[in-house]
Amino acid sequence: MIKNVKLVRIYYFTAVLLVTIVSCKPNNTKGETKSKPNVVFIAVDDLRPDLGVYGNEFVQTPNMDKLAQQGVFFTNHYVQVPTCGASRYSLITGLRPRKKSQLGNNIFAQEVANQPEKTAPESFVHQLRRNGYYTVGIGKISHSVDGLVYGYEEEPSTKKEMPHSWDEFHFNSGKWGTGWNAFFGYADGENRQSLKRQVKPYEMGAVDDKGYPDGLTAELAVKKLAELKNKKQSFFLGVGFFKPHLPFNAPKKYWDLYNRETLPLSPNPFIGEGVNQASLQSSGEFNGYQLTDEKAGLKSKLSDDYSRKLVHAYYASISYVDAQIGKVLDEIKALELEENTIVVVWGDHGWNLGDHLVWGKHTLFERSLNSPLIIKVPGTASKNAKIETITETVDIYPTILELCNVASAADIDGESLVASMRNPTLKKEDVAYSYYKNGISMRTSRYRLTKYFRDAKPTIELYDHEVDPYETKNRAILDTTVVNVLMPLLEKGNTGLYGSK
């Protein structure tokens, strides 16, 4: 098992200094549990770092921006796998994938659901629960949108995806009837399944916020916060929002925030030089919305008009979910929980808006792997701090446990980010590993190196982000010295997924 594959650790913090990052103390009795901080963890589906605080001058995200200004935000956070279920599996286990089944959306159903409780916790939430936390989940935290295992067109089962992690789990499926129907829901109560995919990948709904599922999720979270405040236990509340996952559906008022003609298009709507199409994907999920105005593919780009409509829809969906997050943050403040509540906002992976001719995730390019990570810890010195250190989703597990003063009981791959949060100017060189399409990709502060285990050539791709931030030219043949220096480090990231190192 691989542990601690980071390049260099050039810092040293004593135990006393680390403890000062949070104001919590170890609890040894039930009555002292409140000395630990609460945690509100917000997961957002398909959210790439298109937020104002990340430098996007067009998108309107005042609530997430404000949270970042009150805490820290990581500009170089990368997910392990660019698909929902597998990315979330790495999040909750702190592990990089070790077999190909761990690259798929069904991994929770295969390896966590209905399993007996073991010595090692099934998730960091489970470990918090074992250490006195009251844990509540709402919406999409693992892969299933309501925490239950069943197919898109099936009736909900009673099989729990994370059976030992939650004291309570809730979801309001509203007029859509089931969780998966809500996930793919339209304003009239229909959904992608009921309409046999004869739907558009966007909708401007003449409804209020609760006319789509994320509004109901925010309502549930606000209600639950009021209940949790009165508990004697510290709590972990996980809230999972759907948008901006397809379909890009949002109330009209969020569409009205934008002038479509001013919205930017992808700076690299083409296949890069020296890139095989096998490294990309043909936008199958997007094209599954069969009434799309135009079909996407790798032979030609969508028209500028339609591309702008889709960017408009994506941004409207982001603004809609930002407003729902704002309701949760406002309630934390109204209930006077701010001084003892850690808040985390995490995107489960990025999304290509026509980048490399792709509309979707599912690639090992930057746009699929880079997602936002914002953490606000009350009482810390660092505020409005941009942290540029390379970080991975697996790092969130140990970070939350350390902030809560809870020891880990599992052998994990991630490393705590607490030292960087305490001192954002700390200089250290880390790497992030990602896995998909029979490949391993490694991100350093300057380069992305990807190795594919396939027949299609080339199998090595190198991108220099100092001169080519949009990954338009594979430099592996030109910069063989760089490849040779970095390749041994990339091989350390081979967890056995593609055979021996």
C-alpha positions as CSV (number, residue, x, y, z in Angstrom):
1,M,0.0,0.0,0.0
2,I,1.3,3.4,-0.9
3,K,1.6,6.0,1.8
4,N,3.1,9.5,1.8
5,V,4.2,9.8,-1.8
6,K,4.7,13.6,-1.5
7,L,7.9,15.0,-2.9
8,V,9.4,17.1,-0.2
9,R,8.3,18.0,3.3
10,I,10.3,21.1,4.3
11,Y,8.4,22.1,7.4
12,Y,8.2,21.1,11.0
13,F,5.4,21.8,13.5
14,T,5.3,20.7,17.0
15,A,2.3,19.0,18.4
16,V,1.6,22.1,20.5
17,L,1.5,24.3,17.5
18,L,-0.7,22.0,15.5
19,V,-3.2,21.9,18.4
20,T,-3.5,25.7,18.3
21,I,-5.0,25.6,14.8
22,V,-8.3,24.7,16.3
23,S,-9.9,25.8,19.6
24,C,-11.2,22.3,20.4
25,K,-10.0,20.0,23.1
26,P,-10.1,16.2,23.4
27,N,-13.3,15.0,24.8
28,N,-13.2,12.1,27.3
29,T,-16.7,12.1,28.5
30,K,-20.1,12.5,26.9
31,G,-20.6,15.8,28.6
32,E,-17.5,17.3,27.0
33,T,-18.4,16.4,23.5
34,K,-19.4,20.0,22.6
35,S,-15.8,21.1,23.1
36,K,-15.1,19.6,19.6
37,P,-16.0,21.8,16.6
38,N,-19.1,21.0,14.5
39,V,-18.5,20.3,10.8
40,V,-20.7,21.3,7.9
41,F,-19.4,19.6,4.8
42,I,-20.9,20.7,1.5
43,A,-20.4,18.6,-1.6
44,V,-21.2,20.1,-5.0
45,D,-21.6,17.9,-8.1
46,D,-19.6,18.7,-11.3
47,L,-18.3,22.1,-10.0
48,R,-15.1,23.2,-11.6
49,P,-13.4,26.2,-10.0
50,D,-15.5,28.7,-11.8
51,L,-16.0,31.0,-8.8
52,G,-15.4,34.7,-8.4
53,V,-12.7,34.1,-5.8
54,Y,-10.9,31.7,-8.1
55,G,-10.6,34.4,-10.7
56,N,-13.7,34.0,-12.9
57,E,-14.9,37.5,-13.6
58,F,-18.2,36.5,-15.1
59,V,-19.8,33.9,-12.8
60,Q,-21.8,35.3,-9.8
61,T,-21.1,33.3,-6.6
62,P,-21.2,35.7,-3.7
63,N,-21.8,33.1,-1.0
64,M,-18.9,30.8,-1.8
65,D,-16.7,33.8,-2.5
66,K,-17.5,35.2,1.0
67,L,-16.9,31.8,2.6
68,A,-13.4,31.7,0.9
69,Q,-12.7,35.2,2.1
70,Q,-13.4,34.1,5.7
71,G,-11.3,31.0,5.4
72,V,-8.8,29.5,2.9
73,F,-9.3,28.2,-0.6
74,F,-7.0,25.8,-2.5
75,T,-6.4,26.7,-6.1
76,N,-4.6,23.5,-7.0
77,H,-6.9,20.9,-5.6
78,Y,-7.2,17.7,-7.7
79,V,-9.6,14.8,-7.5
80,Q,-8.4,11.2,-7.7
81,V,-11.0,10.1,-10.3
82,P,-13.0,12.4,-12.7
83,T,-16.3,10.7,-12.1
84,C,-18.8,11.1,-9.2
85,G,-18.9,7.9,-7.3
86,A,-15.2,7.0,-7.5
87,S,-14.2,10.6,-6.6
88,R,-16.4,10.5,-3.5
89,Y,-15.1,7.0,-2.6
90,S,-11.5,8.5,-2.4
91,L,-12.9,11.4,-0.4
92,I,-14.6,9.2,2.3
93,T,-11.9,6.5,2.5
94,G,-8.8,8.7,2.0
95,L,-7.5,6.2,-0.5
96,R,-6.3,6.3,-4.1
97,P,-7.9,3.6,-6.3
98,R,-6.2,0.2,-6.2
99,K,-8.3,-1.7,-8.6
100,K,-10.3,-0.8,-11.7
101,S,-13.7,-1.3,-10.0
102,Q,-12.7,1.7,-7.8
103,L,-12.8,3.9,-10.9
104,G,-16.6,3.4,-11.4
105,N,-19.7,4.9,-9.9
106,N,-20.8,1.6,-8.4
107,I,-17.9,1.3,-6.0
108,F,-20.0,2.1,-2.9
109,A,-22.5,-0.5,-3.8
110,Q,-19.8,-3.1,-4.3
111,E,-17.5,-2.4,-1.4
112,V,-19.3,-0.4,1.3
113,A,-23.0,-1.1,1.2
114,N,-24.3,-3.8,3.6
115,Q,-20.9,-4.6,4.8
116,P,-20.5,-5.6,8.5
117,E,-18.8,-3.0,10.7
118,K,-15.1,-3.6,10.8
119,T,-12.2,-2.4,12.9
120,A,-11.2,0.2,10.3
121,P,-13.9,2.8,9.7
122,E,-15.7,2.8,6.4
123,S,-15.3,6.5,6.1
124,F,-14.0,9.5,8.0
125,V,-17.6,10.2,8.9
126,H,-17.8,6.8,10.5
127,Q,-14.6,7.6,12.5
128,L,-16.1,10.9,13.7
129,R,-19.3,9.1,14.7
130,R,-17.2,6.6,16.7
131,N,-15.6,9.5,18.5
132,G,-18.7,11.2,19.8
133,Y,-20.0,13.1,16.8
134,Y,-23.7,13.0,15.8
135,T,-23.7,12.5,12.0
136,V,-26.4,13.6,9.6
137,G,-26.4,13.3,5.8
138,I,-28.6,15.2,3.4
139,G,-28.5,14.7,-0.4
140,K,-25.6,13.4,-2.5
141,I,-22.6,12.7,-0.3
142,S,-21.6,9.3,-1.5
143,H,-22.8,8.4,-5.0
144,S,-26.5,7.8,-4.5
145,V,-28.4,11.0,-4.1
146,D,-30.4,9.7,-1.1
147,G,-27.8,7.3,0.4
148,L,-29.6,4.1,-0.9
149,V,-28.5,1.6,-3.5
150,Y,-30.8,1.3,-6.5
151,G,-30.8,1.9,-10.3
152,Y,-31.9,5.1,-12.0
153,E,-35.2,3.6,-13.0
154,E,-35.8,1.4,-10.0
155,E,-37.7,1.9,-6.8
156,P,-35.6,2.9,-3.8
157,S,-34.2,0.0,-1.8
158,T,-33.3,-0.2,1.9
159,K,-29.7,-0.9,1.2
160,K,-27.5,1.9,2.6
161,E,-24.4,3.0,0.7
162,M,-22.6,3.9,4.0
163,P,-24.4,1.8,6.6
164,H,-22.2,2.7,9.6
165,S,-21.5,6.4,9.0
166,W,-24.8,8.1,9.6
167,D,-27.0,8.6,12.7
168,E,-29.6,10.1,10.3
169,F,-29.9,10.4,6.5
170,H,-32.5,12.5,4.7
171,F,-33.6,13.6,1.3
172,N,-36.7,15.2,0.0
173,S,-37.5,13.9,-3.5
174,G,-40.5,16.3,-3.8
175,K,-42.7,16.1,-6.9
176,W,-40.2,13.7,-8.5
177,G,-40.9,10.8,-6.2
178,T,-37.5,9.2,-6.0
179,G,-33.9,10.4,-5.4
180,W,-32.7,9.5,-8.9
181,N,-35.8,11.0,-10.5
182,A,-35.1,14.2,-8.6
183,F,-31.4,14.2,-9.6
184,F,-32.4,14.3,-13.3
185,G,-35.6,16.3,-12.7
186,Y,-37.2,19.1,-14.6
187,A,-39.5,21.8,-13.3
188,D,-42.8,20.1,-14.3
189,G,-42.0,17.0,-12.1
190,E,-40.8,14.9,-15.0
191,N,-37.2,13.6,-15.3
192,R,-34.8,12.2,-17.9
193,Q,-35.9,8.6,-17.3
194,S,-39.6,9.2,-17.4
195,L,-39.2,11.2,-20.7
196,K,-37.0,8.4,-22.2
197,R,-34.1,10.9,-22.6
198,Q,-36.2,13.0,-24.9
199,V,-35.0,16.1,-23.0
200,K,-32.7,19.1,-23.4
201,P,-29.6,19.3,-21.3
202,Y,-30.7,22.7,-19.9
203,E,-33.9,24.4,-18.6
204,M,-34.8,27.9,-17.5
205,G,-37.6,27.1,-15.1
206,A,-40.4,29.6,-14.2
207,V,-40.1,28.4,-10.6
208,D,-38.7,29.5,-7.2
209,D,-35.7,27.8,-5.6
210,K,-37.8,24.9,-4.4
211,G,-38.9,24.2,-7.9
212,Y,-35.7,22.2,-8.3
213,P,-34.3,19.6,-5.8
214,D,-31.4,21.7,-4.5
215,G,-33.9,24.2,-3.0
216,L,-35.5,21.3,-1.0
217,T,-32.1,20.1,0.1
218,A,-31.2,23.6,1.4
219,E,-34.5,23.7,3.2
220,L,-33.8,20.4,4.9
221,A,-30.3,21.5,5.9
222,V,-31.6,24.7,7.5
223,K,-34.2,22.8,9.5
224,K,-31.7,20.2,10.6
225,L,-29.2,22.8,11.8
226,A,-31.8,24.2,14.2
227,E,-32.3,20.7,15.6
228,L,-28.6,19.9,15.9
229,K,-27.8,23.1,17.7
230,N,-29.8,21.8,20.7
231,K,-28.0,18.5,20.9
232,K,-25.4,17.8,23.5
233,Q,-23.1,16.3,20.9
234,S,-21.0,18.0,18.4
235,F,-22.2,17.2,14.9
236,F,-21.1,16.5,11.4
237,L,-23.7,17.6,8.8
238,G,-23.0,16.5,5.2
239,V,-25.0,18.4,2.5
240,G,-24.8,17.3,-1.1
241,F,-26.1,19.6,-3.9
242,F,-26.8,18.4,-7.4
243,K,-26.1,21.4,-9.6
244,P,-24.3,22.2,-11.8
245,H,-24.5,18.5,-12.8
246,L,-26.5,17.9,-16.0
247,P,-29.1,18.8,-16.8
248,F,-28.2,22.4,-16.4
249,N,-31.6,23.3,-14.9
250,A,-32.1,26.5,-12.8
251,P,-34.8,29.0,-11.9
252,K,-35.1,31.8,-14.4
253,K,-33.9,34.4,-12.0
254,Y,-30.4,32.9,-12.0
255,W,-30.3,32.9,-15.8
256,D,-31.2,36.5,-15.7
257,L,-28.0,37.3,-13.8
258,Y,-26.0,37.0,-17.0
259,N,-25.7,38.6,-20.4
260,R,-25.1,35.6,-22.6
261,E,-23.2,37.6,-25.3
262,T,-20.5,38.5,-22.9
263,L,-19.8,35.0,-21.6
264,P,-16.4,33.5,-22.5
265,L,-16.0,30.4,-24.6
266,S,-13.3,27.7,-24.1
267,P,-9.8,28.9,-24.9
268,N,-8.9,25.5,-26.3
269,P,-11.9,24.0,-28.2
270,F,-9.8,21.6,-30.2
271,I,-7.7,18.4,-29.8
272,G,-4.3,19.4,-28.6
273,E,-1.1,18.8,-30.6
274,G,0.3,15.4,-30.1
275,V,-2.8,14.0,-28.4
276,N,-4.6,10.8,-29.4
277,Q,-8.4,10.9,-29.3
278,A,-8.2,7.9,-27.0
279,S,-7.2,10.3,-24.3
280,L,-10.5,12.1,-24.7
281,Q,-14.2,11.1,-24.7
282,S,-17.1,11.7,-27.1
283,S,-19.5,13.6,-24.7
284,G,-21.8,10.5,-24.4
285,E,-23.4,11.7,-21.1
286,F,-24.1,15.1,-22.7
287,N,-25.5,13.6,-25.9
288,G,-27.7,11.4,-23.8
289,Y,-30.0,14.4,-23.5
290,Q,-31.4,13.6,-26.9
291,L,-33.1,16.9,-27.6
292,T,-29.8,18.8,-27.4
293,D,-29.7,21.6,-29.9
294,E,-26.4,20.1,-31.4
295,K,-24.5,16.9,-30.8
296,A,-21.0,17.2,-29.4
297,G,-18.1,15.1,-30.6
298,L,-14.4,15.0,-31.4
299,K,-14.7,15.8,-35.1
300,S,-15.9,19.4,-34.7
301,K,-16.8,21.9,-32.1
302,L,-20.3,23.1,-31.3
303,S,-21.4,26.4,-32.7
304,D,-20.4,29.5,-30.7
305,D,-24.1,30.3,-30.2
306,Y,-24.9,27.0,-28.7
307,S,-21.7,26.9,-26.7
308,R,-22.6,30.2,-25.1
309,K,-26.1,28.9,-24.3
310,L,-24.5,26.0,-22.5
311,V,-22.0,28.1,-20.6
312,H,-24.9,30.4,-19.7
313,A,-26.9,27.4,-18.4
314,Y,-23.8,26.0,-16.4
315,Y,-23.2,29.4,-14.8
316,A,-26.9,29.8,-14.0
317,S,-26.8,26.4,-12.3
318,I,-23.7,27.5,-10.3
319,S,-25.4,30.7,-9.1
320,Y,-28.5,28.7,-8.1
321,V,-26.5,26.3,-6.0
322,D,-24.4,29.2,-4.6
323,A,-27.7,30.7,-3.4
324,Q,-28.7,27.4,-1.7
325,I,-25.3,27.3,0.0
326,G,-25.8,30.8,1.1
327,K,-29.0,29.8,2.9
328,V,-27.1,27.1,4.9
329,L,-24.3,29.6,5.8
330,D,-26.8,32.2,6.8
331,E,-28.5,29.7,9.1
332,I,-25.2,28.8,10.7
333,K,-24.7,32.5,11.5
334,A,-28.3,33.0,12.7
335,L,-28.0,30.1,15.1
336,E,-24.8,31.5,16.5
337,L,-22.9,28.4,15.4
338,E,-20.1,30.2,13.5
339,E,-17.7,30.3,16.4
340,N,-17.6,26.5,16.7
341,T,-18.3,25.2,13.2
342,I,-15.9,24.2,10.5
343,V,-17.4,24.7,7.0
344,V,-16.0,22.8,3.9
345,V,-17.1,23.3,0.3
346,W,-15.8,20.7,-2.1
347,G,-16.4,20.0,-5.8
348,D,-16.3,16.3,-6.7
349,H,-14.4,17.0,-10.0
350,G,-14.2,19.5,-12.8
351,W,-16.0,19.7,-16.1
352,N,-15.1,20.5,-19.7
353,L,-17.2,23.2,-21.3
354,G,-16.0,22.4,-24.8
355,D,-12.4,22.2,-23.7
356,H,-10.5,19.7,-26.0
357,L,-13.9,19.3,-27.8
358,V,-15.3,17.6,-24.7
359,W,-18.6,18.5,-22.9
360,G,-18.3,16.6,-19.7
361,K,-15.7,15.1,-17.2
362,H,-14.1,11.7,-17.6
363,T,-10.6,12.7,-18.9
364,L,-7.2,13.1,-17.3
365,F,-6.9,16.7,-18.4
366,E,-6.8,19.7,-16.0
367,R,-10.4,20.7,-16.6
368,S,-11.7,17.3,-15.5
369,L,-9.5,17.0,-12.4
370,N,-9.3,20.5,-10.9
371,S,-12.1,21.4,-8.5
372,P,-12.7,23.9,-5.7
373,L,-11.9,23.3,-2.1
374,I,-12.8,25.9,0.5
375,I,-12.3,25.4,4.3
376,K,-13.3,27.9,7.0
377,V,-12.1,27.1,10.5
378,P,-13.2,29.5,13.3
379,G,-10.5,31.0,15.3
380,T,-7.6,30.6,12.9
381,A,-5.3,33.4,11.8
382,S,-5.5,32.7,8.1
383,K,-8.4,34.3,6.4
384,N,-9.0,35.1,2.7
385,A,-5.9,33.0,2.1
386,K,-5.2,31.5,-1.4
387,I,-3.2,28.3,-1.0
388,E,-1.4,27.3,-4.2
389,T,0.1,24.1,-2.8
390,I,-0.8,21.0,-4.8
391,T,-3.5,19.1,-2.9
392,E,-5.6,16.0,-3.5
393,T,-9.1,14.9,-2.4
394,V,-7.6,12.2,-0.3
395,D,-6.1,14.9,1.9
396,I,-9.5,16.0,3.1
397,Y,-10.0,12.9,5.3
398,P,-7.0,13.5,7.6
399,T,-7.5,17.3,7.5
400,I,-11.0,17.1,9.0
401,L,-9.9,14.5,11.6
402,E,-7.0,16.7,12.7
403,L,-9.2,19.8,12.9
404,C,-11.6,17.8,15.1
405,N,-8.8,16.4,17.2
406,V,-9.8,12.8,16.3
407,A,-7.2,10.2,15.6
408,S,-7.3,8.2,12.4
409,A,-8.0,4.5,12.7
410,A,-7.2,3.7,9.1
411,D,-4.1,3.4,6.9
412,I,-4.8,6.2,4.3
413,D,-3.0,7.9,1.5
414,G,-3.9,11.5,2.2
415,E,-1.9,13.9,4.3
416,S,-3.4,16.7,6.4
417,L,-3.6,20.2,5.0
418,V,-3.7,21.8,8.5
419,A,-0.1,23.1,8.4
420,S,-0.7,24.8,5.1
421,M,-3.9,26.3,6.4
422,R,-2.1,27.7,9.4
423,N,0.7,29.1,7.2
424,P,-0.5,29.7,3.6
425,T,2.9,31.0,2.6
426,L,4.5,27.7,3.5
427,K,6.6,26.5,0.6
428,K,6.5,22.8,-0.2
429,E,6.4,20.8,-3.3
430,D,3.6,18.2,-3.5
431,V,2.0,16.2,-6.2
432,A,-1.5,14.9,-6.9
433,Y,-2.4,11.6,-8.6
434,S,-5.4,11.0,-10.7
435,Y,-6.7,7.8,-12.5
436,Y,-9.0,7.1,-15.4
437,K,-9.1,5.8,-19.0
438,N,-6.3,3.2,-18.3
439,G,-4.0,6.0,-17.2
440,I,-2.3,7.7,-14.3
441,S,-1.9,11.5,-14.3
442,M,0.4,13.4,-11.9
443,R,0.3,17.1,-11.3
444,T,3.2,19.1,-9.9
445,S,3.3,22.8,-9.4
446,R,4.5,23.2,-13.1
447,Y,3.8,20.0,-15.0
448,R,1.1,17.5,-15.7
449,L,2.5,14.1,-16.7
450,T,0.2,11.4,-17.8
451,K,1.0,7.7,-18.7
452,Y,-1.6,5.5,-20.4
453,F,-1.5,1.7,-20.3
454,R,-3.0,1.2,-23.8
455,D,-2.0,0.4,-27.4
456,A,-2.9,3.8,-28.9
457,K,0.1,6.1,-29.2
458,P,1.4,8.3,-27.8
459,T,1.1,6.8,-24.3
460,I,3.0,9.6,-22.5
461,E,1.7,13.2,-22.3
462,L,3.5,16.1,-20.7
463,Y,2.0,19.6,-20.3
464,D,4.0,22.6,-19.1
465,H,1.5,24.8,-17.2
466,E,4.0,27.6,-16.9
467,V,3.7,28.3,-20.7
468,D,0.6,26.2,-21.7
469,P,-2.1,26.4,-18.9
470,Y,-4.8,25.0,-21.2
471,E,-2.8,21.9,-22.2
472,T,-2.8,22.5,-25.9
473,K,0.5,20.8,-26.7
474,N,1.9,17.5,-25.6
475,R,5.6,18.1,-25.0
476,A,6.6,14.6,-24.0
477,I,8.8,14.1,-27.1
478,L,10.3,17.6,-26.9
479,D,11.0,17.5,-23.2
480,T,12.3,14.0,-22.6
481,T,14.6,15.1,-19.8
482,V,11.6,16.4,-17.8
483,V,9.7,13.2,-18.5
484,N,12.6,11.1,-17.3
485,V,13.0,13.1,-14.1
486,L,9.2,13.0,-13.4
487,M,8.4,9.4,-14.4
488,P,9.8,7.7,-11.3
489,L,7.6,9.9,-9.2
490,L,4.6,9.1,-11.4
491,E,5.3,5.4,-11.0
492,K,5.1,5.8,-7.2
493,G,1.5,6.7,-7.8
494,N,0.8,3.3,-9.4
495,T,-1.1,1.7,-6.6
496,G,-1.3,-1.7,-8.4
497,L,-4.2,-0.5,-10.5
498,Y,-2.3,-1.2,-13.7
499,G,-0.1,-4.1,-12.6
500,S,3.3,-3.8,-10.9
501,K,5.2,-0.6,-10.9
